[in-house]
Amino acid sequence: MKLQILFSYLDPGTGSIIVQSIVGVVAGVGLFGRRIFINSVTKARNLFKKNKKD
């Protein structure tokens, strides 16, 4: 069985969709990670915060 080299063509529209998908995934992961980090920091601060009673 011979291996054949396949040449494929990606038009500019397909390349644009691929790039847009990658940028969207990176942005989504960044925002999700930021939200998790901020929530964790807030919970840690509340856990170690001194209660002030007047």
mmCIF file of the N, C-alpha and C atoms, coordinates in Angstrom:
data_MODEL
# 
_entry.id   MODEL 
# 
loop_
_atom_site.group_PDB 
_atom_site.id 
_atom_site.type_symbol 
_atom_site.label_atom_id 
_atom_site.label_alt_id 
_atom_site.label_comp_id 
_atom_site.label_asym_id 
_atom_site.label_entity_id 
_atom_site.label_seq_id 
_atom_site.pdbx_PDB_ins_code 
_atom_site.Cartn_x 
_atom_site.Cartn_y 
_atom_site.Cartn_z 
_atom_site.occupancy 
_atom_site.B_iso_or_equiv 
_atom_site.pdbx_formal_charge 
_atom_site.auth_seq_id 
_atom_site.auth_comp_id 
_atom_site.auth_asym_id 
_atom_site.auth_atom_id 
_atom_site.pdbx_PDB_model_num 
ATOM 1   N N  . MET A 1 1  ? 0.844   -1.160 0.000  1.00 0.00 ? 1  MET A N  1 
ATOM 2   C CA . MET A 1 1  ? 0.000   0.000  0.000  1.00 0.00 ? 1  MET A CA 1 
ATOM 3   C C  . MET A 1 1  ? 0.898   1.234  0.000  1.00 0.00 ? 1  MET A C  1 
ATOM 4   N N  . LYS A 1 2  ? 0.661   2.122  -0.946 1.00 0.00 ? 2  LYS A N  1 
ATOM 5   C CA . LYS A 1 2  ? 1.454   3.343  -1.048 1.00 0.00 ? 2  LYS A CA 1 
ATOM 6   C C  . LYS A 1 2  ? 0.816   4.469  -0.242 1.00 0.00 ? 2  LYS A C  1 
ATOM 7   N N  . LEU A 1 3  ? 1.664   5.267  0.352  1.00 0.00 ? 3  LEU A N  1 
ATOM 8   C CA . LEU A 1 3  ? 1.184   6.468  1.020  1.00 0.00 ? 3  LEU A CA 1 
ATOM 9   C C  . LEU A 1 3  ? 1.162   7.603  0.016  1.00 0.00 ? 3  LEU A C  1 
ATOM 10  N N  . GLN A 1 4  ? 0.068   8.286  -0.047 1.00 0.00 ? 4  GLN A N  1 
ATOM 11  C CA . GLN A 1 4  ? -0.043  9.403  -0.977 1.00 0.00 ? 4  GLN A CA 1 
ATOM 12  C C  . GLN A 1 4  ? 0.000   10.707 -0.196 1.00 0.00 ? 4  GLN A C  1 
ATOM 13  N N  . ILE A 1 5  ? 0.631   11.678 -0.782 1.00 0.00 ? 5  ILE A N  1 
ATOM 14  C CA . ILE A 1 5  ? 0.655   13.011 -0.199 1.00 0.00 ? 5  ILE A CA 1 
ATOM 15  C C  . ILE A 1 5  ? -0.606  13.726 -0.652 1.00 0.00 ? 5  ILE A C  1 
ATOM 16  N N  . LEU A 1 6  ? -1.363  14.206 0.300  1.00 0.00 ? 6  LEU A N  1 
ATOM 17  C CA . LEU A 1 6  ? -2.604  14.895 -0.021 1.00 0.00 ? 6  LEU A CA 1 
ATOM 18  C C  . LEU A 1 6  ? -2.389  16.395 0.124  1.00 0.00 ? 6  LEU A C  1 
ATOM 19  N N  . PHE A 1 7  ? -2.774  17.131 -0.869 1.00 0.00 ? 7  PHE A N  1 
ATOM 20  C CA . PHE A 1 7  ? -2.717  18.581 -0.830 1.00 0.00 ? 7  PHE A CA 1 
ATOM 21  C C  . PHE A 1 7  ? -4.134  19.093 -0.620 1.00 0.00 ? 7  PHE A C  1 
ATOM 22  N N  . SER A 1 8  ? -4.314  19.891 0.396  1.00 0.00 ? 8  SER A N  1 
ATOM 23  C CA . SER A 1 8  ? -5.641  20.438 0.641  1.00 0.00 ? 8  SER A CA 1 
ATOM 24  C C  . SER A 1 8  ? -5.575  21.955 0.564  1.00 0.00 ? 8  SER A C  1 
ATOM 25  N N  . TYR A 1 9  ? -6.729  22.537 0.365  1.00 0.00 ? 9  TYR A N  1 
ATOM 26  C CA . TYR A 1 9  ? -6.816  23.976 0.195  1.00 0.00 ? 9  TYR A CA 1 
ATOM 27  C C  . TYR A 1 9  ? -7.730  24.536 1.267  1.00 0.00 ? 9  TYR A C  1 
ATOM 28  N N  . LEU A 1 10 ? -7.243  25.531 1.981  1.00 0.00 ? 10 LEU A N  1 
ATOM 29  C CA . LEU A 1 10 ? -8.071  26.256 2.939  1.00 0.00 ? 10 LEU A CA 1 
ATOM 30  C C  . LEU A 1 10 ? -8.274  27.666 2.408  1.00 0.00 ? 10 LEU A C  1 
ATOM 31  N N  . ASP A 1 11 ? -9.511  28.008 2.150  1.00 0.00 ? 11 ASP A N  1 
ATOM 32  C CA . ASP A 1 11 ? -9.769  29.352 1.651  1.00 0.00 ? 11 ASP A CA 1 
ATOM 33  C C  . ASP A 1 11 ? -9.672  30.359 2.802  1.00 0.00 ? 11 ASP A C  1 
ATOM 34  N N  . PRO A 1 12 ? -9.587  31.644 2.497  1.00 0.00 ? 12 PRO A N  1 
ATOM 35  C CA . PRO A 1 12 ? -9.435  32.660 3.544  1.00 0.00 ? 12 PRO A CA 1 
ATOM 36  C C  . PRO A 1 12 ? -10.573 32.656 4.571  1.00 0.00 ? 12 PRO A C  1 
ATOM 37  N N  . GLY A 1 13 ? -11.773 32.322 4.143  1.00 0.00 ? 13 GLY A N  1 
ATOM 38  C CA . GLY A 1 13 ? -12.900 32.277 5.079  1.00 0.00 ? 13 GLY A CA 1 
ATOM 39  C C  . GLY A 1 13 ? -12.713 31.212 6.144  1.00 0.00 ? 13 GLY A C  1 
ATOM 40  N N  . THR A 1 14 ? -12.229 30.053 5.743  1.00 0.00 ? 14 THR A N  1 
ATOM 41  C CA . THR A 1 14 ? -11.985 28.971 6.695  1.00 0.00 ? 14 THR A CA 1 
ATOM 42  C C  . THR A 1 14 ? -10.856 29.338 7.654  1.00 0.00 ? 14 THR A C  1 
ATOM 43  N N  . GLY A 1 15 ? -9.805  29.927 7.133  1.00 0.00 ? 15 GLY A N  1 
ATOM 44  C CA . GLY A 1 15 ? -8.701  30.365 7.993  1.00 0.00 ? 15 GLY A CA 1 
ATOM 45  C C  . GLY A 1 15 ? -9.152  31.401 8.998  1.00 0.00 ? 15 GLY A C  1 
ATOM 46  N N  . SER A 1 16 ? -10.025 32.304 8.564  1.00 0.00 ? 16 SER A N  1 
ATOM 47  C CA . SER A 1 16 ? -10.544 33.335 9.454  1.00 0.00 ? 16 SER A CA 1 
ATOM 48  C C  . SER A 1 16 ? -11.369 32.723 10.583 1.00 0.00 ? 16 SER A C  1 
ATOM 49  N N  . ILE A 1 17 ? -12.181 31.735 10.257 1.00 0.00 ? 17 ILE A N  1 
ATOM 50  C CA . ILE A 1 17 ? -12.992 31.071 11.283 1.00 0.00 ? 17 ILE A CA 1 
ATOM 51  C C  . ILE A 1 17 ? -12.100 30.345 12.285 1.00 0.00 ? 17 ILE A C  1 
ATOM 52  N N  . ILE A 1 18 ? -11.049 29.708 11.807 1.00 0.00 ? 18 ILE A N  1 
ATOM 53  C CA . ILE A 1 18 ? -10.133 28.989 12.700 1.00 0.00 ? 18 ILE A CA 1 
ATOM 54  C C  . ILE A 1 18 ? -9.433  29.967 13.640 1.00 0.00 ? 18 ILE A C  1 
ATOM 55  N N  . VAL A 1 19 ? -8.937  31.075 13.104 1.00 0.00 ? 19 VAL A N  1 
ATOM 56  C CA . VAL A 1 19 ? -8.258  32.083 13.935 1.00 0.00 ? 19 VAL A CA 1 
ATOM 57  C C  . VAL A 1 19 ? -9.232  32.681 14.939 1.00 0.00 ? 19 VAL A C  1 
ATOM 58  N N  . GLN A 1 20 ? -10.457 32.992 14.503 1.00 0.00 ? 20 GLN A N  1 
ATOM 59  C CA . GLN A 1 20 ? -11.459 33.571 15.390 1.00 0.00 ? 20 GLN A CA 1 
ATOM 60  C C  . GLN A 1 20 ? -11.821 32.594 16.508 1.00 0.00 ? 20 GLN A C  1 
ATOM 61  N N  . SER A 1 21 ? -11.900 31.322 16.199 1.00 0.00 ? 21 SER A N  1 
ATOM 62  C CA . SER A 1 21 ? -12.202 30.313 17.217 1.00 0.00 ? 21 SER A CA 1 
ATOM 63  C C  . SER A 1 21 ? -11.092 30.224 18.253 1.00 0.00 ? 21 SER A C  1 
ATOM 64  N N  . ILE A 1 22 ? -9.859  30.245 17.797 1.00 0.00 ? 22 ILE A N  1 
ATOM 65  C CA . ILE A 1 22 ? -8.720  30.178 18.719 1.00 0.00 ? 22 ILE A CA 1 
ATOM 66  C C  . ILE A 1 22 ? -8.696  31.402 19.630 1.00 0.00 ? 22 ILE A C  1 
ATOM 67  N N  . VAL A 1 23 ? -8.909  32.589 19.064 1.00 0.00 ? 23 VAL A N  1 
ATOM 68  C CA . VAL A 1 23 ? -8.926  33.819 19.865 1.00 0.00 ? 23 VAL A CA 1 
ATOM 69  C C  . VAL A 1 23 ? -10.072 33.775 20.875 1.00 0.00 ? 23 VAL A C  1 
ATOM 70  N N  . GLY A 1 24 ? -11.231 33.294 20.468 1.00 0.00 ? 24 GLY A N  1 
ATOM 71  C CA . GLY A 1 24 ? -12.375 33.193 21.370 1.00 0.00 ? 24 GLY A CA 1 
ATOM 72  C C  . GLY A 1 24 ? -12.132 32.239 22.523 1.00 0.00 ? 24 GLY A C  1 
ATOM 73  N N  . VAL A 1 25 ? -11.519 31.113 22.234 1.00 0.00 ? 25 VAL A N  1 
ATOM 74  C CA . VAL A 1 25 ? -11.218 30.135 23.289 1.00 0.00 ? 25 VAL A CA 1 
ATOM 75  C C  . VAL A 1 25 ? -10.206 30.710 24.275 1.00 0.00 ? 25 VAL A C  1 
ATOM 76  N N  . VAL A 1 26 ? -9.176  31.366 23.772 1.00 0.00 ? 26 VAL A N  1 
ATOM 77  C CA . VAL A 1 26 ? -8.162  31.962 24.656 1.00 0.00 ? 26 VAL A CA 1 
ATOM 78  C C  . VAL A 1 26 ? -8.790  33.043 25.533 1.00 0.00 ? 26 VAL A C  1 
ATOM 79  N N  . ALA A 1 27 ? -9.638  33.892 24.954 1.00 0.00 ? 27 ALA A N  1 
ATOM 80  C CA . ALA A 1 27 ? -10.298 34.947 25.729 1.00 0.00 ? 27 ALA A CA 1 
ATOM 81  C C  . ALA A 1 27 ? -11.239 34.350 26.773 1.00 0.00 ? 27 ALA A C  1 
ATOM 82  N N  . GLY A 1 28 ? -11.979 33.334 26.399 1.00 0.00 ? 28 GLY A N  1 
ATOM 83  C CA . GLY A 1 28 ? -12.899 32.695 27.335 1.00 0.00 ? 28 GLY A CA 1 
ATOM 84  C C  . GLY A 1 28 ? -12.185 32.043 28.502 1.00 0.00 ? 28 GLY A C  1 
ATOM 85  N N  . VAL A 1 29 ? -11.106 31.350 28.221 1.00 0.00 ? 29 VAL A N  1 
ATOM 86  C CA . VAL A 1 29 ? -10.323 30.712 29.286 1.00 0.00 ? 29 VAL A CA 1 
ATOM 87  C C  . VAL A 1 29 ? -9.720  31.778 30.197 1.00 0.00 ? 29 VAL A C  1 
ATOM 88  N N  . GLY A 1 30 ? -9.251  32.877 29.614 1.00 0.00 ? 30 GLY A N  1 
ATOM 89  C CA . GLY A 1 30 ? -8.680  33.957 30.417 1.00 0.00 ? 30 GLY A CA 1 
ATOM 90  C C  . GLY A 1 30 ? -9.697  34.589 31.350 1.00 0.00 ? 30 GLY A C  1 
ATOM 91  N N  . LEU A 1 31 ? -10.894 34.865 30.838 1.00 0.00 ? 31 LEU A N  1 
ATOM 92  C CA . LEU A 1 31 ? -11.929 35.474 31.673 1.00 0.00 ? 31 LEU A CA 1 
ATOM 93  C C  . LEU A 1 31 ? -12.420 34.511 32.750 1.00 0.00 ? 31 LEU A C  1 
ATOM 94  N N  . PHE A 1 32 ? -12.565 33.249 32.393 1.00 0.00 ? 32 PHE A N  1 
ATOM 95  C CA . PHE A 1 32 ? -12.985 32.251 33.375 1.00 0.00 ? 32 PHE A CA 1 
ATOM 96  C C  . PHE A 1 32 ? -11.934 32.110 34.476 1.00 0.00 ? 32 PHE A C  1 
ATOM 97  N N  . GLY A 1 33 ? -10.667 32.056 34.097 1.00 0.00 ? 33 GLY A N  1 
ATOM 98  C CA . GLY A 1 33 ? -9.592  31.952 35.080 1.00 0.00 ? 33 GLY A CA 1 
ATOM 99  C C  . GLY A 1 33 ? -9.520  33.167 35.982 1.00 0.00 ? 33 GLY A C  1 
ATOM 100 N N  . ARG A 1 34 ? -9.753  34.334 35.407 1.00 0.00 ? 34 ARG A N  1 
ATOM 101 C CA . ARG A 1 34 ? -9.741  35.569 36.200 1.00 0.00 ? 34 ARG A CA 1 
ATOM 102 C C  . ARG A 1 34 ? -10.869 35.548 37.227 1.00 0.00 ? 34 ARG A C  1 
ATOM 103 N N  . ARG A 1 35 ? -12.051 35.097 36.805 1.00 0.00 ? 35 ARG A N  1 
ATOM 104 C CA . ARG A 1 35 ? -13.189 35.035 37.720 1.00 0.00 ? 35 ARG A CA 1 
ATOM 105 C C  . ARG A 1 35 ? -12.919 34.069 38.868 1.00 0.00 ? 35 ARG A C  1 
ATOM 106 N N  . ILE A 1 36 ? -12.369 32.917 38.559 1.00 0.00 ? 36 ILE A N  1 
ATOM 107 C CA . ILE A 1 36 ? -12.052 31.933 39.596 1.00 0.00 ? 36 ILE A CA 1 
ATOM 108 C C  . ILE A 1 36 ? -11.005 32.498 40.557 1.00 0.00 ? 36 ILE A C  1 
ATOM 109 N N  . PHE A 1 37 ? -9.982  33.175 40.020 1.00 0.00 ? 37 PHE A N  1 
ATOM 110 C CA . PHE A 1 37 ? -8.927  33.754 40.857 1.00 0.00 ? 37 PHE A CA 1 
ATOM 111 C C  . PHE A 1 37 ? -9.496  34.825 41.783 1.00 0.00 ? 37 PHE A C  1 
ATOM 112 N N  . ILE A 1 38 ? -10.325 35.725 41.251 1.00 0.00 ? 38 ILE A N  1 
ATOM 113 C CA . ILE A 1 38 ? -10.885 36.807 42.069 1.00 0.00 ? 38 ILE A CA 1 
ATOM 114 C C  . ILE A 1 38 ? -11.798 36.241 43.151 1.00 0.00 ? 38 ILE A C  1 
ATOM 115 N N  . ASN A 1 39 ? -12.614 35.238 42.798 1.00 0.00 ? 39 ASN A N  1 
ATOM 116 C CA . ASN A 1 39 ? -13.477 34.620 43.807 1.00 0.00 ? 39 ASN A CA 1 
ATOM 117 C C  . ASN A 1 39 ? -12.659 33.941 44.898 1.00 0.00 ? 39 ASN A C  1 
ATOM 118 N N  . SER A 1 40 ? -11.573 33.298 44.535 1.00 0.00 ? 40 SER A N  1 
ATOM 119 C CA . SER A 1 40 ? -10.723 32.628 45.519 1.00 0.00 ? 40 SER A CA 1 
ATOM 120 C C  . SER A 1 40 ? -10.071 33.635 46.453 1.00 0.00 ? 40 SER A C  1 
ATOM 121 N N  . VAL A 1 41 ? -9.585  34.729 45.903 1.00 0.00 ? 41 VAL A N  1 
ATOM 122 C CA . VAL A 1 41 ? -8.949  35.763 46.723 1.00 0.00 ? 41 VAL A CA 1 
ATOM 123 C C  . VAL A 1 41 ? -9.971  36.389 47.664 1.00 0.00 ? 41 VAL A C  1 
ATOM 124 N N  . THR A 1 42 ? -11.174 36.653 47.172 1.00 0.00 ? 42 THR A N  1 
ATOM 125 C CA . THR A 1 42 ? -12.218 37.244 48.006 1.00 0.00 ? 42 THR A CA 1 
ATOM 126 C C  . THR A 1 42 ? -12.599 36.305 49.149 1.00 0.00 ? 42 THR A C  1 
ATOM 127 N N  . LYS A 1 43 ? -12.743 35.029 48.866 1.00 0.00 ? 43 LYS A N  1 
ATOM 128 C CA . LYS A 1 43 ? -13.078 34.066 49.917 1.00 0.00 ? 43 LYS A CA 1 
ATOM 129 C C  . LYS A 1 43 ? -11.953 33.949 50.936 1.00 0.00 ? 43 LYS A C  1 
ATOM 130 N N  . ALA A 1 44 ? -10.710 33.991 50.486 1.00 0.00 ? 44 ALA A N  1 
ATOM 131 C CA . ALA A 1 44 ? -9.577  33.922 51.408 1.00 0.00 ? 44 ALA A CA 1 
ATOM 132 C C  . ALA A 1 44 ? -9.533  35.158 52.296 1.00 0.00 ? 44 ALA A C  1 
ATOM 133 N N  . ARG A 1 45 ? -9.796  36.315 51.725 1.00 0.00 ? 45 ARG A N  1 
ATOM 134 C CA . ARG A 1 45 ? -9.810  37.545 52.535 1.00 0.00 ? 45 ARG A CA 1 
ATOM 135 C C  . ARG A 1 45 ? -10.920 37.490 53.569 1.00 0.00 ? 45 ARG A C  1 
ATOM 136 N N  . ASN A 1 46 ? -12.100 37.034 53.162 1.00 0.00 ? 46 ASN A N  1 
ATOM 137 C CA . ASN A 1 46 ? -13.213 36.946 54.107 1.00 0.00 ? 46 ASN A CA 1 
ATOM 138 C C  . ASN A 1 46 ? -12.944 35.918 55.196 1.00 0.00 ? 46 ASN A C  1 
ATOM 139 N N  . LEU A 1 47 ? -12.222 34.874 54.884 1.00 0.00 ? 47 LEU A N  1 
ATOM 140 C CA . LEU A 1 47 ? -11.913 33.839 55.858 1.00 0.00 ? 47 LEU A CA 1 
ATOM 141 C C  . LEU A 1 47 ? -10.970 34.363 56.937 1.00 0.00 ? 47 LEU A C  1 
ATOM 142 N N  . PHE A 1 48 ? -10.000 35.169 56.541 1.00 0.00 ? 48 PHE A N  1 
ATOM 143 C CA . PHE A 1 48 ? -8.997  35.657 57.480 1.00 0.00 ? 48 PHE A CA 1 
ATOM 144 C C  . PHE A 1 48 ? -9.267  37.078 57.976 1.00 0.00 ? 48 PHE A C  1 
ATOM 145 N N  . LYS A 1 49 ? -10.412 37.641 57.620 1.00 0.00 ? 49 LYS A N  1 
ATOM 146 C CA . LYS A 1 49 ? -10.742 39.005 58.021 1.00 0.00 ? 49 LYS A CA 1 
ATOM 147 C C  . LYS A 1 49 ? -11.151 39.029 59.494 1.00 0.00 ? 49 LYS A C  1 
ATOM 148 N N  . LYS A 1 50 ? -10.682 40.039 60.199 1.00 0.00 ? 50 LYS A N  1 
ATOM 149 C CA . LYS A 1 50 ? -11.055 40.196 61.598 1.00 0.00 ? 50 LYS A CA 1 
ATOM 150 C C  . LYS A 1 50 ? -12.433 40.842 61.660 1.00 0.00 ? 50 LYS A C  1 
ATOM 151 N N  . ASN A 1 51 ? -13.249 40.336 62.542 1.00 0.00 ? 51 ASN A N  1 
ATOM 152 C CA . ASN A 1 51 ? -14.579 40.912 62.728 1.00 0.00 ? 51 ASN A CA 1 
ATOM 153 C C  . ASN A 1 51 ? -14.481 42.106 63.662 1.00 0.00 ? 51 ASN A C  1 
ATOM 154 N N  . LYS A 1 52 ? -15.005 43.234 63.213 1.00 0.00 ? 52 LYS A N  1 
ATOM 155 C CA . LYS A 1 52 ? -15.007 44.440 64.038 1.00 0.00 ? 52 LYS A CA 1 
ATOM 156 C C  . LYS A 1 52 ? -16.386 44.571 64.678 1.00 0.00 ? 52 LYS A C  1 
ATOM 157 N N  . LYS A 1 53 ? -16.404 44.563 65.989 1.00 0.00 ? 53 LYS A N  1 
ATOM 158 C CA . LYS A 1 53 ? -17.667 44.742 66.704 1.00 0.00 ? 53 LYS A CA 1 
ATOM 159 C C  . LYS A 1 53 ? -17.603 46.062 67.447 1.00 0.00 ? 53 LYS A C  1 
ATOM 160 N N  . ASP A 1 54 ? -18.580 46.913 67.155 1.00 0.00 ? 54 ASP A N  1 
ATOM 161 C CA . ASP A 1 54 ? -18.612 48.235 67.799 1.00 0.00 ? 54 ASP A CA 1 
ATOM 162 C C  . ASP A 1 54 ? -19.477 48.213 69.032 1.00 0.00 ? 54 ASP A C  1 
# 
